[in-house]
Amino acid sequence: MIDQFSDEQRRWVEAYCNETISPEEFALFEKALEESTGFRMLTRRYLTMDAHLQQGADKIVPITQAWSDEKSPPENKRLQIASWSAAAAIVFLLGMMLGGMFYSPAPEFSPAQLQEDDGIAIVEYATDAVWEVGGDSALTTGSILSPGRLKLAEGLAQLEFYNGAQLILEGPVDLDLQSVDRVICHGGKLRALVPASARGFTVLSSQFELVDLGTEFGVEVASTGEAKVQVFDGEVDLYPPNGQRSLDQKTKLLGGSGLSWTKEGEREEITSQSSDFATFAEVKTRDQMVAARRFRNWTKWSESVSNDPRVAVHYDFEGDESRLLDQGPSSKHGTIIGSERTRGRWPEKGALEFKRPGDRVRIDIPGEFDELTLAAWIRVDALTGRHQSLLLTDEYRLGHVHWQIRPEGTLRFSTRTDEADGSKNSGYTSKTMFGPRRIGVWTFVATVFDRSAGKVNHYLNGREISSHSIVSDMPLLIGQGDIANWSVPLVRERGPSPVRNFVGRIDEMIVWRAALSSDEILESYHQSRP
């Protein structure tokens, strides 16, 4: 493919991959990509192919070594950076086609940005759903599903596969997600809508192998072995479940027809009945009804929280356009700067969207805290490869609180421990909470500081993620600060500071003058979850 470039184009592309491109060459490279669709296409194909050919390099040299081993010879360095060159190229090309420009020819990438997604489907709706997924029952709307066993104990769920196929599951269902176009149904009911783009989508059971030809059908498999297939529209091919797909054993079913199996394997023709299965319209309607009910329940719970004397501030993100109203007993309202009003975790719920480096809410929460609980509903919309603020105090003075998401997706709670030495602080970092699977998903995070117990605990969706012993025994302060940003740049003599703005939405934040118990954190999650 490289011989399809001109000599000059080849030099640009190779220098870009090797990070040796000069500013002058980069300007010419940008201009050529901007002006030529063919050159953009060739460059994208070349860089993508190059990255795939070099993916094995990560197994020989850890990717982090690419940033630490400055003595690597040029040819080894190129192998080390190849695994991220395609991602860089795609970002670059998209930016060019949208009219955006990079500010430097060698953008910096951190290992935290090199994340992969092995997902094959997304949970589109989860209506009163009770899950059992490898011990994790926290699947919600927007959750990404990887290959593996999926068990829905109760309720309804709608899955959307990356190839366009849609499934409705009616609990209890036991499903093995094999790939983007193949599932095994061990038991339960499912309805499938398969567009032409997902033609060939396969459902396997102990009685049959169903290969879809672009249609809508229902499958019901009993734990005792009985099974039914009903085709509502289009056609499917059925084979014995031996994986052979022998033509002389193929059965074709058209819309309006179906087959049933006894546990002994005897077959009988039946007429399909769409009403036997939940429809996609019904799932959406039921989901809307459940969401409205949960919003009403949250409204009542929110009022009780606002009246709790232990609450320092309760920002519900409703109401005033210019202020963030504190519904708690102190009425310490915040000032909204830049951020725009948007939809929260329910259609009726308000939220603020943060996306620009200047977006923030200015707050002032007085007092000292021997016990402190920070809790918020947030939706992370981008992994930026840098810190993202949830609540940071101005400056970083003795005992002042910093609550943020680190580049690798962990939740960190920290304070200054030595006024004379700005490098000394006590930080408590959770296990990884945020990665590609939580992008765009509403998540409940909480951190509890308990001075008397000597503990700092982090929580994700009501469950304790990590626990840490307090390093420095002192009361905590908040005072003036920002939600979703950091106002150190307001002190001009210190010059510029790192960008730490949050990218996403927040629709509730509560600061308690108490160390909530694990049961109280879990109850808060259940009372307020979407």
C-alpha positions as CSV (number, residue, x, y, z in Angstrom):
1,M,0.0,0.0,0.0
2,I,2.9,2.4,0.8
3,D,3.8,2.5,-3.0
4,Q,0.4,4.2,-3.6
5,F,1.7,7.3,-1.9
6,S,4.0,9.8,-3.6
7,D,7.5,10.1,-2.1
8,E,6.5,13.2,-0.2
9,Q,3.3,11.6,1.2
10,R,5.2,8.5,2.2
11,R,7.7,10.6,4.2
12,W,4.9,12.5,6.0
13,V,3.1,9.3,7.0
14,E,6.2,7.5,8.2
15,A,7.4,10.5,10.1
16,Y,4.0,10.9,11.7
17,C,4.0,7.2,12.9
18,N,7.6,7.6,14.2
19,E,6.8,10.9,15.9
20,T,9.7,12.5,14.0
21,I,7.5,14.8,11.9
22,S,8.6,18.5,12.0
23,P,6.1,21.3,12.5
24,E,6.7,22.4,8.9
25,E,6.0,18.9,7.5
26,F,3.0,18.5,9.8
27,A,1.5,21.7,8.4
28,L,1.9,20.3,4.8
29,F,0.5,16.9,6.0
30,E,-2.6,18.6,7.4
31,K,-3.2,20.6,4.3
32,A,-2.9,17.6,2.0
33,L,-5.3,15.6,4.1
34,E,-7.7,18.5,4.1
35,E,-7.6,18.8,0.3
36,S,-7.6,15.2,-0.8
37,T,-10.3,12.6,0.1
38,G,-8.1,9.9,-1.6
39,F,-5.1,10.7,0.5
40,R,-7.2,10.7,3.7
41,M,-8.5,7.2,2.8
42,L,-5.1,5.8,2.0
43,T,-3.6,7.3,5.1
44,R,-6.4,5.8,7.3
45,R,-6.0,2.4,5.7
46,Y,-2.2,2.4,6.0
47,L,-2.2,3.4,9.7
48,T,-4.9,0.9,10.6
49,M,-3.1,-1.9,8.8
50,D,0.2,-0.9,10.4
51,A,-1.3,-1.0,13.9
52,H,-2.9,-4.4,13.3
53,L,0.4,-5.9,12.0
54,Q,2.3,-4.6,15.1
55,Q,-0.2,-5.5,17.8
56,G,2.0,-8.4,18.9
57,A,4.6,-5.9,20.0
58,D,2.7,-5.3,23.2
59,K,3.2,-8.9,24.2
60,I,7.0,-8.5,23.9
61,V,7.4,-4.9,25.3
62,P,4.8,-3.6,27.8
63,I,3.1,-0.5,26.5
64,T,4.1,1.5,29.5
65,Q,7.8,0.9,28.7
66,A,7.2,2.9,25.5
67,W,7.0,6.0,27.7
68,S,9.8,5.1,30.2
69,D,12.5,3.6,28.0
70,E,14.0,6.6,26.3
71,K,17.1,4.6,25.2
72,S,15.1,2.3,22.9
73,P,16.5,2.4,19.3
74,P,14.2,4.1,16.8
75,E,13.0,0.8,15.2
76,N,11.9,-0.6,18.6
77,K,10.2,2.7,19.6
78,R,8.1,2.5,16.4
79,L,6.9,-1.0,17.4
80,Q,6.0,0.3,20.8
81,I,3.9,3.1,19.6
82,A,2.2,1.2,16.8
83,S,-0.6,-0.1,18.9
84,W,-1.9,3.4,19.4
85,S,-1.0,5.0,16.1
86,A,-4.3,3.9,14.4
87,A,-6.3,5.5,17.2
88,A,-4.3,8.7,16.9
89,A,-4.8,8.7,13.1
90,I,-8.6,8.2,13.4
91,V,-8.9,11.1,15.9
92,F,-6.7,13.2,13.6
93,L,-8.6,12.4,10.5
94,L,-12.0,13.0,12.0
95,G,-10.8,16.3,13.4
96,M,-9.6,17.3,9.9
97,M,-12.9,16.3,8.2
98,L,-14.8,18.3,10.9
99,G,-12.6,21.3,10.4
100,G,-10.7,21.0,13.7
101,M,-6.9,21.2,13.9
102,F,-4.4,19.8,16.4
103,Y,-2.2,22.3,18.1
104,S,1.0,20.3,17.9
105,P,2.3,17.6,15.6
106,A,3.1,15.2,18.4
107,P,0.0,14.8,20.7
108,E,0.7,13.1,24.0
109,F,-1.0,9.8,24.8
110,S,-1.1,8.1,28.1
111,P,-1.6,4.4,28.8
112,A,-4.9,5.3,30.4
113,Q,-6.2,6.3,27.0
114,L,-5.3,3.0,25.4
115,Q,-8.4,1.1,26.5
116,E,-10.2,-1.6,24.6
117,D,-13.8,-2.7,24.3
118,D,-14.7,-6.4,24.0
119,G,-18.4,-5.6,24.2
120,I,-20.9,-7.1,21.7
121,A,-24.2,-5.6,22.8
122,I,-25.8,-2.8,24.9
123,V,-28.6,-2.8,27.4
124,E,-31.1,-0.5,25.7
125,Y,-33.9,-0.9,28.4
126,A,-33.9,-2.7,31.7
127,T,-37.4,-2.6,33.1
128,D,-37.7,-3.9,36.8
129,A,-34.7,-6.1,35.8
130,V,-33.0,-8.3,38.3
131,W,-29.8,-9.7,36.9
132,E,-27.3,-12.4,37.7
133,V,-24.1,-11.7,35.7
134,G,-21.0,-13.2,37.0
135,G,-21.8,-11.9,40.5
136,D,-22.5,-8.4,39.2
137,S,-26.2,-7.4,39.4
138,A,-25.6,-3.7,38.5
139,L,-26.5,-3.8,34.8
140,T,-28.5,-0.8,33.8
141,T,-29.6,1.0,30.7
142,G,-26.5,1.8,28.7
143,S,-24.4,-1.1,30.1
144,I,-22.1,-2.8,27.6
145,L,-22.2,-6.6,27.5
146,S,-19.3,-8.9,26.6
147,P,-19.4,-12.5,25.6
148,G,-20.4,-14.7,28.5
149,R,-23.3,-16.0,30.5
150,L,-26.2,-13.6,31.0
151,K,-29.0,-14.4,33.5
152,L,-32.1,-12.2,33.9
153,A,-34.0,-13.5,37.0
154,E,-37.0,-11.1,36.7
155,G,-38.3,-8.3,34.6
156,L,-37.8,-7.2,31.0
157,A,-34.7,-6.2,29.1
158,Q,-33.9,-5.1,25.5
159,L,-30.5,-5.8,24.1
160,E,-29.0,-4.1,21.0
161,F,-26.1,-6.0,19.4
162,Y,-23.4,-4.1,17.6
163,N,-24.5,-5.6,14.3
164,G,-28.1,-4.2,14.7
165,A,-29.9,-7.3,16.0
166,Q,-32.3,-6.6,18.9
167,L,-33.5,-9.0,21.6
168,I,-36.2,-8.7,24.2
169,L,-35.6,-11.0,27.2
170,E,-38.5,-11.9,29.6
171,G,-37.2,-13.1,32.9
172,P,-36.3,-15.7,33.9
173,V,-33.8,-16.1,31.0
174,D,-30.5,-17.9,30.8
175,L,-28.5,-16.8,27.8
176,D,-24.9,-17.3,26.7
177,L,-23.7,-14.5,24.6
178,Q,-21.2,-16.1,22.3
179,S,-20.5,-13.3,19.8
180,V,-22.1,-10.3,18.1
181,D,-24.1,-12.7,15.9
182,R,-24.6,-15.9,18.0
183,V,-26.3,-16.7,21.3
184,I,-27.2,-19.9,23.2
185,C,-30.6,-20.0,24.9
186,H,-30.4,-22.3,27.9
187,G,-33.9,-21.3,29.0
188,G,-36.5,-18.6,28.9
189,K,-38.3,-16.4,26.4
190,L,-36.8,-14.0,23.9
191,R,-38.0,-12.1,20.9
192,A,-35.6,-11.0,18.1
193,L,-35.8,-8.4,15.5
194,V,-32.9,-8.9,13.0
195,P,-32.3,-6.3,10.2
196,A,-30.6,-7.1,6.9
197,S,-27.3,-5.9,8.4
198,A,-27.4,-8.7,10.9
199,R,-28.5,-11.5,8.6
200,G,-27.2,-14.8,9.8
201,F,-27.8,-14.1,13.5
202,T,-28.0,-17.5,15.2
203,V,-29.8,-18.8,18.3
204,L,-28.8,-22.2,19.5
205,S,-30.7,-24.4,22.0
206,S,-30.7,-28.1,23.0
207,Q,-33.3,-28.8,20.3
208,F,-32.3,-26.6,17.3
209,E,-30.0,-24.1,15.7
210,L,-31.9,-21.2,14.3
211,V,-30.2,-19.0,11.5
212,D,-32.0,-15.8,10.8
213,L,-32.5,-14.5,7.3
214,G,-33.6,-11.0,8.3
215,T,-36.8,-11.3,10.3
216,E,-38.7,-11.1,13.5
217,F,-39.2,-14.3,15.6
218,G,-39.7,-15.6,19.1
219,V,-37.9,-18.4,21.0
220,E,-39.1,-20.2,24.1
221,V,-36.9,-22.8,25.8
222,A,-38.1,-24.7,29.0
223,S,-35.6,-26.0,31.5
224,T,-37.1,-29.5,31.0
225,G,-36.2,-29.5,27.3
226,E,-39.4,-28.4,25.5
227,A,-38.9,-25.6,23.0
228,K,-40.8,-23.4,20.6
229,V,-39.9,-21.2,17.6
230,Q,-42.4,-18.8,16.2
231,V,-41.7,-16.6,13.1
232,F,-43.7,-13.4,13.0
233,D,-42.2,-11.9,9.8
234,G,-39.6,-13.0,7.2
235,E,-38.0,-16.4,7.4
236,V,-35.5,-18.5,9.3
237,D,-33.6,-21.7,8.7
238,L,-33.6,-24.4,11.4
239,Y,-31.0,-27.2,11.8
240,P,-30.4,-29.9,14.4
241,P,-28.1,-28.5,17.2
242,N,-25.1,-30.5,16.0
243,G,-23.3,-27.6,14.3
244,Q,-23.3,-29.3,10.9
245,R,-26.0,-27.3,9.2
246,S,-26.6,-30.1,6.8
247,L,-28.8,-29.0,3.9
248,D,-30.8,-32.3,3.9
249,Q,-31.7,-31.5,7.6
250,K,-32.7,-27.9,7.1
251,T,-36.2,-26.7,7.8
252,K,-37.4,-23.3,6.5
253,L,-40.0,-21.4,8.5
254,L,-41.9,-18.4,7.1
255,G,-43.8,-15.6,8.8
256,G,-46.9,-16.9,10.6
257,S,-45.5,-20.4,11.1
258,G,-43.6,-22.2,13.9
259,L,-42.4,-25.4,15.4
260,S,-42.5,-26.9,18.9
261,W,-40.4,-29.7,20.4
262,T,-41.1,-32.1,23.2
263,K,-38.2,-32.9,25.6
264,E,-37.7,-36.1,23.6
265,G,-37.2,-34.1,20.5
266,E,-40.5,-34.8,18.7
267,R,-41.6,-31.8,16.5
268,E,-45.0,-30.4,15.7
269,E,-46.0,-27.5,13.4
270,I,-47.7,-24.6,15.1
271,T,-49.1,-21.2,14.1
272,S,-47.1,-18.2,15.4
273,Q,-48.7,-15.9,18.0
274,S,-47.0,-12.6,18.3
275,S,-49.0,-11.9,21.5
276,D,-47.2,-14.7,23.3
277,F,-44.1,-12.4,23.5
278,A,-43.6,-8.8,24.7
279,T,-43.2,-6.4,21.8
280,F,-40.6,-3.7,21.4
281,A,-43.3,-1.0,21.8
282,E,-44.5,-2.6,25.0
283,V,-41.0,-2.7,26.4
284,K,-40.5,1.0,25.7
285,T,-43.9,1.9,27.3
286,R,-43.3,-0.2,30.4
287,D,-39.8,1.3,30.8
288,Q,-41.3,4.8,30.6
289,M,-43.9,3.9,33.3
290,V,-41.2,2.4,35.6
291,A,-39.0,5.5,35.1
292,A,-41.9,7.8,36.0
293,R,-42.6,5.8,39.1
294,R,-38.9,5.9,40.2
295,F,-38.8,9.6,39.6
296,R,-41.8,10.1,41.9
297,N,-40.2,7.9,44.6
298,W,-36.9,9.9,44.3
299,T,-38.9,13.2,44.7
300,K,-40.2,12.0,48.0
301,W,-36.9,10.6,49.2
302,S,-35.1,13.8,48.1
303,E,-37.4,15.9,50.3
304,S,-36.6,13.8,53.3
305,V,-32.8,14.2,52.6
306,S,-33.2,18.0,52.3
307,N,-34.7,18.0,55.8
308,D,-32.0,15.9,57.3
309,P,-30.0,18.0,59.8
310,R,-26.8,16.0,58.9
311,V,-26.9,17.4,55.4
312,A,-24.4,20.2,54.7
313,V,-25.7,20.9,51.2
314,H,-28.1,19.1,48.9
315,Y,-27.9,20.1,45.2
316,D,-30.7,18.5,43.3
317,F,-29.8,20.3,40.0
318,E,-33.4,21.5,39.6
319,G,-34.8,25.0,39.1
320,D,-32.9,28.3,38.8
321,E,-31.0,28.9,35.5
322,S,-28.1,30.8,37.0
323,R,-27.8,29.2,40.4
324,L,-27.4,25.7,41.7
325,L,-30.0,25.6,44.5
326,D,-29.1,24.0,47.8
327,Q,-32.3,22.3,49.0
328,G,-30.6,21.5,52.4
329,P,-31.1,23.4,55.7
330,S,-28.1,25.8,55.0
331,S,-29.3,27.2,51.6
332,K,-25.7,27.5,50.3
333,H,-26.5,28.0,46.7
334,G,-23.9,27.7,44.0
335,T,-23.2,29.9,40.9
336,I,-23.4,28.2,37.5
337,I,-20.7,29.3,35.1
338,G,-20.8,28.1,31.5
339,S,-22.6,24.8,32.1
340,E,-25.9,24.3,30.4
341,R,-29.1,22.8,31.7
342,T,-30.0,19.4,30.2
343,R,-31.8,16.2,30.9
344,G,-30.9,14.1,34.0
345,R,-31.3,10.4,34.8
346,W,-35.0,10.6,34.1
347,P,-36.8,12.6,31.4
348,E,-38.3,14.9,34.0
349,K,-35.1,15.3,35.9
350,G,-32.8,18.3,35.5
351,A,-29.0,18.1,35.2
352,L,-26.0,20.3,34.2
353,E,-23.8,19.4,31.3
354,F,-20.0,20.1,31.6
355,K,-17.9,19.9,28.5
356,R,-15.7,23.0,28.2
357,P,-12.6,23.8,30.3
358,G,-14.4,26.8,31.9
359,D,-17.6,25.0,32.8
360,R,-18.1,24.8,36.6
361,V,-20.3,25.6,39.6
362,R,-18.8,27.9,42.2
363,I,-19.7,26.9,45.8
364,D,-18.8,27.9,49.4
365,I,-19.4,25.3,52.1
366,P,-18.1,26.5,55.5
367,G,-17.2,24.5,58.6
368,E,-14.9,21.7,59.7
369,F,-15.7,18.1,59.2
370,D,-14.6,15.2,61.4
371,E,-17.1,13.1,59.4
372,L,-17.9,13.7,55.8
373,T,-19.8,11.9,53.0
374,L,-19.7,13.0,49.4
375,A,-22.3,11.4,47.1
376,A,-23.2,12.2,43.5
377,W,-25.1,10.9,40.4
378,I,-22.8,11.5,37.4
379,R,-22.6,10.5,33.8
380,V,-19.0,10.4,32.4
381,D,-19.2,11.2,28.7
382,A,-15.5,11.0,27.8
383,L,-12.2,9.4,29.1
384,T,-9.9,12.4,28.7
385,G,-6.6,10.8,29.9
386,R,-6.4,13.4,32.7
387,H,-8.0,14.2,36.1
388,Q,-11.6,15.1,36.0
389,S,-12.9,17.1,39.0
390,L,-16.1,16.3,40.9
391,L,-15.5,18.7,43.8
392,L,-12.2,20.5,44.3
393,T,-11.5,23.3,46.8
394,D,-9.7,26.5,45.7
395,E,-6.0,26.1,46.0
396,Y,-4.9,23.0,48.0
397,R,-4.5,24.2,51.6
398,L,-4.1,22.2,54.8
399,G,-7.1,19.8,55.3
400,H,-8.9,21.0,52.2
401,V,-10.8,18.3,50.2
402,H,-10.1,17.2,46.6
403,W,-12.6,14.7,45.1
404,Q,-12.0,13.7,41.5
405,I,-11.6,10.9,38.9
406,R,-8.0,10.1,38.0
407,P,-6.9,9.4,34.4
408,E,-7.0,5.6,34.8
409,G,-10.7,5.8,35.9
410,T,-10.3,5.5,39.7
411,L,-12.0,7.7,42.3
412,R,-9.7,9.7,44.4
413,F,-10.2,11.6,47.7
414,S,-7.3,13.6,49.0
415,T,-6.2,16.4,51.4
416,R,-3.1,18.5,52.0
417,T,-1.2,17.3,55.1
418,D,1.7,19.8,55.3
419,E,1.2,23.5,54.7
420,A,4.9,24.1,54.3
421,D,5.4,21.5,51.6
422,G,2.8,21.4,48.8
423,S,4.0,18.0,47.7
424,K,2.7,16.3,50.8
425,N,-0.8,15.1,50.8
426,S,-2.9,12.1,51.8
427,G,-4.8,10.5,49.0
428,Y,-7.2,7.5,48.9
429,T,-7.7,6.0,45.5
430,S,-10.3,3.4,44.7
431,K,-10.1,0.5,42.3
432,T,-10.9,1.4,38.7
433,M,-14.5,2.5,38.3
434,F,-14.7,4.2,35.0
435,G,-13.7,2.8,31.6
436,P,-15.3,2.4,28.2
437,R,-18.2,0.5,29.7
438,R,-19.3,3.4,31.9
439,I,-19.2,6.1,29.2
440,G,-22.7,7.6,29.0
441,V,-24.1,5.5,31.8
442,W,-25.5,7.2,35.0
443,T,-23.4,6.1,37.9
444,F,-23.8,6.7,41.7
445,V,-20.4,7.4,43.4
446,A,-19.8,8.1,47.1
447,T,-16.9,8.6,49.4
448,V,-17.1,8.4,53.2
449,F,-14.5,10.0,55.6
450,D,-14.8,8.9,59.2
451,R,-12.1,10.4,61.4
452,S,-13.0,8.5,64.6
453,A,-13.0,5.2,62.8
454,G,-9.8,6.1,60.9
455,K,-11.3,5.1,57.5
456,V,-12.0,6.4,54.0
457,N,-14.3,4.2,51.9
458,H,-15.3,4.5,48.3
459,Y,-18.6,3.3,46.8
460,L,-19.9,2.5,43.3
461,N,-23.6,2.1,42.8
462,G,-24.2,1.5,46.5
463,R,-21.4,-1.1,46.9
464,E,-18.1,-0.6,48.7
465,I,-15.3,-0.7,46.2
466,S,-12.3,0.0,48.5
467,S,-11.5,0.9,52.1
468,H,-8.4,2.8,53.3
469,S,-6.9,3.7,56.7
470,I,-6.6,7.5,57.3
471,V,-3.0,8.7,57.1
472,S,-3.3,12.1,58.6
473,D,-5.6,12.7,61.6
474,M,-7.1,16.1,61.1
475,P,-10.5,17.7,60.4
476,L,-11.5,18.5,56.8
477,L,-12.4,21.7,55.1
478,I,-14.2,22.6,51.9
479,G,-14.9,26.4,51.9
480,Q,-14.8,28.0,48.4
481,G,-14.4,25.6,45.5
482,D,-15.8,24.2,42.3
483,I,-18.1,21.4,41.3
484,A,-16.7,19.8,38.1
485,N,-13.6,22.0,37.9
486,W,-10.7,23.7,39.8
487,S,-10.3,27.4,40.2
488,V,-6.5,27.6,40.8
489,P,-6.2,29.7,37.7
490,L,-8.0,32.5,39.6
491,V,-4.8,33.1,41.4
492,R,-2.9,34.8,38.5
493,E,0.5,34.9,40.0
494,R,0.7,31.2,40.0
495,G,0.3,31.0,36.2
496,P,-1.6,28.3,34.3
497,S,-2.6,25.0,35.9
498,P,-3.6,21.6,34.6
499,V,-7.0,21.3,33.0
500,R,-9.3,19.3,35.3
501,N,-12.8,20.0,34.1
502,F,-15.4,17.2,34.3
503,V,-16.7,16.0,30.9
504,G,-20.3,14.7,31.3
505,R,-23.4,15.4,33.3
506,I,-24.2,15.7,37.0
507,D,-27.8,15.8,38.3
508,E,-27.4,15.4,42.1
509,M,-24.7,16.0,44.7
510,I,-25.1,15.7,48.5
511,V,-22.5,16.6,51.1
512,W,-23.2,15.1,54.6
513,R,-21.7,16.2,57.9
514,A,-21.8,12.6,58.8
515,A,-20.1,9.3,57.9
516,L,-23.0,7.3,56.3
517,S,-22.9,3.6,56.9
518,S,-22.7,1.1,54.1
519,D,-26.4,0.3,54.6
520,E,-27.3,4.0,54.3
521,I,-25.2,4.3,51.1
522,L,-26.9,1.3,49.6
523,E,-30.3,2.6,50.5
524,S,-29.5,6.0,49.0
525,Y,-28.6,4.2,45.7
526,H,-31.8,2.2,45.7
527,Q,-34.0,5.2,46.5
528,S,-32.5,7.3,43.7
529,R,-31.4,4.9,40.9
530,P,-32.9,5.4,37.4
